[in-house]
């Protein structure tokens, strides 16, 4: 890594703690720059449909802008795939609720209670 510019690609950033550690390790290994690319939009809402995601207050993108996330993880740049990019890549209707908060089948009752507690 020493003296290199690195582009790191990950599927998502949930809390940001793992991403932060990876960027730190690359810089400690001598990377001059670390550019972080994410193959999903920022995860701003919990998923109630089968993916075990954190409570909204634990999702870094629920409270921080892309620039604030970039600064937190220590990357030189940060970019996410757009919702439109996801739609084009999949080529058929897909649930994007964890990105935009629009739950096509509603929020389960226990999810509504949790949301009120946050």
Secondary structure by P-SEA (a helix, b strand, c coil): ccccbbbbbccccccaaaaaaaaaaaaaacccbbbbbbcccccccccccccccccccccccccccaaaaaaaacccbbbbbcaaaaaaaaccccccccccccccccccaaaaaaaaac
